[in-house]
Amino acid sequence: MIVLAFLFVFCGWLAGIAINHAADILPTRQTLWQWPKCTQCGAKRPIKQCSGLLTWLGNRRECVHCSAPQPRMKRSVIVELVTPILFAFLWWSYGWSLHLGIVTLYTIILILVTVTDLEHRLIFNVIILPSILLAISASFVTPGLTWRAALVGGILAFIVVYIAALLSRGGLGEGDVTLSTFLGFMMGFPNIILSLIFGVFLGGVVAFLLLVSGRVTMKTFIPYGPFLTIT
């Protein structure tokens, strides 16, 4: 059992590598099914440099072909550390079950969405729309959730955030609407109500602190997606 748990955590590290790869490729509008390449010269990375964590530990942070530094090294390391930790927590919480598989997929999706929204202020439909279909399908087999509650949660989240996006005049975007819809189907009614309320509250607190510290101004765009994923 312990060996399987360690194997699951190891899969979390591999998932972190995949998340980093997707976060790098999605903004370029290229296919995800390609080997990681240097962003400067386009050469394929050696297998050891596909992992930001291994690259950082090996102190080889430049391209072996053109010596250009690998971008977003800090993010790559953080994701590859946080993801297996979350996998360990999920295994501890759910054990070996179908529920574990479902929440693991959700976790991977939400980490990826958080990264792309923070870095590029983008939530990609190619990720979130299939995730909505996944959440709808999973609602039939998720313990403690009925498909009716998921349906109400998804529709309610879509309506509320869509109206908020219209009123915000650019403060909320299409990605926030689709992400909220996904969360609504994932969490169901009434859980999504508390999630949206807490997300707004958390986002407001962080925005206030950033304003007070002078790091942002009233015109600075602050991505809302990460606050939704945290809740």
C-alpha positions in Angstrom: 0.0 0.0 0.0 2.8 2.4 0.9 4.6 1.6 -2.3 1.5 2.4 -4.3 1.1 5.7 -2.4 4.6 6.7 -3.3 4.0 5.7 -6.9 0.9 7.9 -6.9 2.9 10.9 -5.5 5.5 10.2 -8.2 2.7 10.5 -10.7 2.0 13.8 -9.2 5.5 15.0 -10.0 5.0 13.8 -13.6 1.7 15.6 -13.7 3.6 18.8 -12.6 5.9 18.4 -15.5 3.0 18.0 -17.9 1.2 21.0 -16.4 4.4 23.1 -16.9 4.6 21.9 -20.5 1.0 22.8 -21.2 1.3 26.2 -19.6 4.3 26.9 -21.9 2.7 25.6 -25.1 -0.9 26.9 -24.8 -0.2 30.6 -25.2 1.7 29.8 -28.4 -1.4 28.1 -29.9 0.7 25.1 -30.9 -0.2 21.4 -30.3 0.4 20.1 -26.8 1.6 16.8 -28.2 5.2 17.9 -29.0 8.5 17.6 -27.3 9.5 20.6 -25.1 11.7 23.0 -27.1 14.0 25.9 -26.3 12.0 29.1 -26.7 15.0 30.9 -28.3 16.5 28.5 -30.8 13.7 25.9 -31.1 15.9 22.9 -30.4 14.4 20.0 -28.5 15.3 19.9 -24.8 17.2 16.9 -23.4 15.0 14.7 -21.3 16.6 15.9 -18.1 15.7 19.5 -18.9 12.0 18.6 -19.4 11.7 18.9 -15.7 12.2 22.3 -14.1 13.0 20.7 -10.8 15.7 18.4 -12.1 17.1 21.3 -14.2 17.3 23.5 -11.1 18.8 20.8 -8.9 21.4 20.0 -11.6 22.2 23.7 -12.0 21.9 23.5 -15.8 19.4 26.2 -16.5 20.6 27.1 -20.0 19.8 25.6 -23.3 22.5 23.1 -24.3 22.4 24.4 -27.9 22.2 28.2 -27.6 22.9 28.8 -23.9 19.7 30.8 -23.5 18.2 30.6 -20.0 15.1 28.5 -19.6 12.1 30.8 -18.9 9.8 30.6 -15.9 12.2 28.4 -14.0 10.7 29.5 -10.6 7.2 28.6 -11.7 8.3 25.2 -13.0 9.9 24.3 -9.8 7.0 25.4 -7.7 4.5 23.5 -9.8 6.6 20.3 -9.7 6.8 20.6 -5.9 3.2 21.6 -5.1 1.5 19.0 -7.4 2.9 15.9 -5.8 2.2 17.3 -2.4 -1.4 17.8 -3.4 -1.5 14.3 -4.8 -0.3 13.0 -1.4 -3.0 15.0 0.3 -5.7 13.6 -2.1 -4.6 10.1 -1.5 -4.6 10.6 2.2 -8.1 12.1 2.0 -9.8 9.7 -0.4 -7.8 6.5 -0.5 -7.9 4.3 -3.5 -11.3 5.0 -5.0 -13.0 6.4 -8.0 -13.5 9.6 -6.1 -9.7 9.9 -5.9 -9.4 9.7 -9.7 -12.0 12.4 -10.2 -10.6 14.9 -7.8 -7.1 14.2 -9.1 -8.2 15.2 -12.6 -9.9 18.3 -11.2 -6.7 19.3 -9.3 -4.6 19.0 -12.5 -7.0 21.2 -14.4 -7.2 23.8 -11.7 -3.4 24.1 -11.3 -3.0 24.6 -15.0 -5.8 27.2 -15.1 -4.2 29.0 -12.2 -0.8 29.2 -13.9 -2.1 30.4 -17.3 -4.4 33.0 -15.7 -1.6 34.4 -13.5 1.0 34.5 -16.3 -1.1 35.4 -19.3 -4.5 36.4 -17.9 -6.0 33.7 -20.1 -8.1 30.6 -19.4 -8.1 28.5 -22.5 -11.3 27.0 -23.9 -9.3 24.0 -25.2 -8.8 23.1 -21.5 -11.9 24.4 -19.8 -14.6 23.3 -22.2 -13.7 19.6 -22.1 -13.3 20.0 -18.3 -17.0 21.1 -18.2 -18.0 17.9 -20.0 -15.8 15.9 -17.6 -17.6 17.5 -14.6 -21.0 16.9 -16.0 -20.2 13.2 -16.7 -18.4 12.8 -13.3 -21.5 14.2 -11.5 -23.2 10.8 -12.0 -20.6 8.9 -10.1 -19.2 11.5 -7.6 -20.0 10.6 -4.0 -22.1 13.3 -2.3 -23.1 14.9 -5.6 -26.1 14.3 -7.8 -26.4 15.3 -11.4 -29.3 17.6 -10.6 -27.2 19.5 -8.1 -24.4 19.7 -10.6 -26.7 20.9 -13.3 -28.2 23.7 -11.1 -24.7 24.6 -9.8 -23.3 24.9 -13.3 -26.2 26.9 -14.7 -26.3 29.2 -11.7 -22.6 29.9 -11.8 -22.8 30.7 -15.5 -25.6 33.2 -15.1 -24.2 34.9 -12.0 -20.7 35.4 -13.3 -21.9 36.2 -16.8 -24.0 39.1 -15.5 -21.1 40.1 -13.2 -18.8 40.2 -16.3 -21.2 42.4 -18.2 -21.4 44.8 -15.3 -17.7 44.8 -14.6 -16.8 46.3 -18.0 -13.7 44.2 -18.5 -13.0 43.3 -14.9 -14.2 39.7 -15.6 -13.7 37.9 -18.8 -15.0 35.0 -20.8 -12.5 32.7 -19.0 -13.9 33.6 -15.6 -17.4 32.7 -16.9 -16.3 29.3 -18.2 -14.2 28.6 -15.2 -17.1 29.4 -12.9 -19.4 27.2 -14.9 -16.9 24.3 -14.6 -16.7 24.8 -10.9 -20.5 24.9 -10.7 -20.8 21.5 -12.3 -17.9 20.2 -10.3 -19.1 21.4 -6.9 -22.9 21.5 -7.4 -25.6 23.5 -5.7 -25.4 25.0 -3.1 -21.7 24.6 -2.6 -20.9 26.8 -5.6 -22.6 29.7 -3.9 -20.2 29.7 -1.0 -17.3 29.2 -3.4 -18.2 32.3 -5.5 -18.8 34.4 -2.4 -15.5 33.4 -0.8 -13.7 33.9 -4.2 -15.0 37.5 -4.4 -14.1 38.1 -0.8 -10.6 36.7 -1.2 -10.0 38.6 -4.4 -11.2 41.8 -2.8 -8.8 41.4 0.2 -5.8 40.6 -2.0 -6.6 43.6 -4.3 -6.9 45.9 -1.3 -3.6 44.8 0.1 -1.9 45.2 -3.3 -3.4 48.7 -3.6 -2.3 49.7 -0.1 1.2 48.4 -0.8 1.4 50.3 -4.0 2.1 47.3 -6.1 -1.0 47.9 -8.3 -3.2 50.8 -9.2 -6.9 51.1 -9.7 -6.4 50.5 -13.4 -4.3 47.3 -12.9 -6.1 44.1 -14.1 -6.0 41.4 -11.4 -6.9 37.9 -12.6 -9.9 36.5 -10.8 -9.5 32.9 -11.8 -6.9 31.9 -9.2 -9.2 33.1 -6.4 -11.9 30.8 -7.8 -9.6 27.8 -8.0 -8.5 28.3 -4.4 -12.0 28.2 -3.1 
